[in-house]
């Protein structure tokens, strides 16, 4: 009676799912011959470049920054370049302020002596006559540096396209 039960279960299992039930396959020594279903493909995850691509895409969309940077400006006069830079600068700044809150690493006056004590050494870069060991108690502040206090990028699909090509339909 057990074999008849196995036969019916095996028949309908093969008919509807394409595989033998595991207990029947093991009972008759077919456990290795059972088809193994492939695991579902994982969703793509953001790589280390995803945020950079997204920021460049936003700057391209809002300010055409990539277009400006990739343009050969040698043929244009300083007045023409200056006029273009004003617009690109203003629109880029607005885009950055919309998605990031940037703060100086050291909120001090450039050109004054600043102590390095208490500051994260990873956020400092010593330049000039740096002593052996690469650190110093302080130095003249030449650049405040920048850090991101807040990053609020919109959700996006994973792609390496900064901006899609535009085709006008006439």
N, C-alpha and C positions, 0 to 999 in steps of 0.2 A: 504494500500500500504506500510505503514511503517513496518508492521509485515513481509511482504514478503521480504523486504530489510534486515531486521534483520535476517530472516531465512537464506538467501543466505550468508550473511556476517558471521553468526555464523557457518554455515556448512563448508565453506572454511577455516575459521580461525581454527576451531577444526581439520580439515583435515591436514592443513599444519603446524600449530604451536602448536596444542594440547591445546589451551586455548581460552576461549571466549574473544572477545574484551571487554575492561573494561566498555565502555558505555552500551553495551547490557547486561552484567552481572549486572550492577547497576540498569538498567531499570526494570529487572525482579527479582531483589532481590537476585541474586546469587553471589554478590561480595565477600562474605566470603568463598564461595565454590570454587572459582577460585584457580587453582594450583599456588603456589608461587615458582618461580624459585630460587634455592639456589644461594647465591652470590658466585662468583668464589673464590676458595681457594687462600689466599694470598701467595705470594712467601716467602719462609723462609728468615728471616733476621738474620744478624750476631748478636750473643749474646756477652756478655762481655768476653767470653772465646775464641772467634774466633781468635783474634790476637795472643793470647798465643799459641794456637794450631798451627797456621800458622808459627810462629817463630820456635817452636819446630820441626815442619815438615821440615822447611828449614835447620835447624841445623842437623837434622837426615840425610836429603838427601845429604847435602854437606860435612858433617864431621862425620857422624855416631855417633853423640854425645849421643843420647839416647841409642844406643847399648852399647857404652862405659860405660855410667852411670849405666845401668842395669846389666852389667857383674859383677860377683863376682871376684874381683882381688886379693883376699887374697892368692891364690895359686901361683901367679906370683912373680918373683923377682922384686926388685926396678928398676933394669936396664930394664927389660921388660916393666914395667909400664911406666917408664920415656920415653922410645922410643915411646910407643903408645901415650902418652900424647903430645909429640911434634907435631905429625901429627894432632891429634884432635884439639889441640890448634890453630895451623896455619890455618887449614881449617875452624874452627869456627869463628876465627877472620875475615877471608876474607868474610865469609857469612854475618856476622854482618855489616861489612863496606859496603857491596854491598847494603843492604836494610835499614840501619839506620845510622844516624850521631849522635854519642854519644859525649857528652861534660861533663866535670866535673861540679858539682853544684857550688863548690868553686875552682877557679883556683889559688891555693896557695900552699905553701910548707908544707907538712905534718910535724908535730912536732913543728910548730910555732903558736904563739897566733894569733887568727883571730877574728875580731869583727863580731857580728851577726847583727848589725844595718844595715838596708837597704836590708837584705836578706829575702826571702820568708820563713816564719816560717814553712810552710808545707814541705819545702825541707831540714829542719834541724832536727837532732836528737841529743839531749843533753844526754851525758852519764857521768858517774862518780857521783860526789857529786852535784847533781842537786838541786838547791834551791826550796822551795815550790812555786808552780805556774808553774813549769816546763820550765822556760825560764831563760836566763842569758844574760848579755851584750856581752859575747864572751867566748872563750875557746881555748884550744889547738886543732888544727886540726889533728884528728886521721885518717880520711878518707875523701877524696874529694867528694865522692858521684858521682852519674851519672844521667844524664837526657838525654832524646832523643830530639835532636834539629830537626831532620827530620826522618820521618818514610815513607818509600816508598815500601810497600809490594805489590806484584803482585796480580791481581785479581784472585780469586779462588772460587771454589764451596764450599758451606758450608758443612763441614764434621768434624768428630772428629778423623779421621784416620791421624796419624802423618806420617806414611809411609805404603804403601800397602805391604802385604805379597808377597814374590817373590817365584814363582814356576817355576822351570826350566823344560822345555820340552826336553826330551832326545829321 
